[in-house]
Amino acid sequence: MKPSGEDQAAPAAGPWEECFQAAVQLALRAGQIIRKALTEEKRVSTKTSAADLVTETDHLVEDLIISELRERFPSHRSPFSLVHM
């Protein structure tokens, strides 16, 4: 007789599980910020040209993601570290 699912040990999390969970949580939080911004007036600026627009919401989401990743994974290096230091 095979053991039921409750009797079996949960599979061990892989080395990237914590990173994956952090990414999912941040994506959900970013989505909440974006959803809220859809009902608000936008302030728009440009990045490199008039066709390259960025909103205040873009900045909020980017800041959230970068700051949370730096806090949770201080030893990780990202391409953002060169741009936003």
Secondary structure, DSSP 4 states (H G I P E B T S, - for coil): -PPPTTTSPPPPPPTTHHHHHHHHHHHHHHHHHHHHHTTS---EEESSSTTSEEEHHHHHHHHHHHHHHHHH-TT---THHHH--
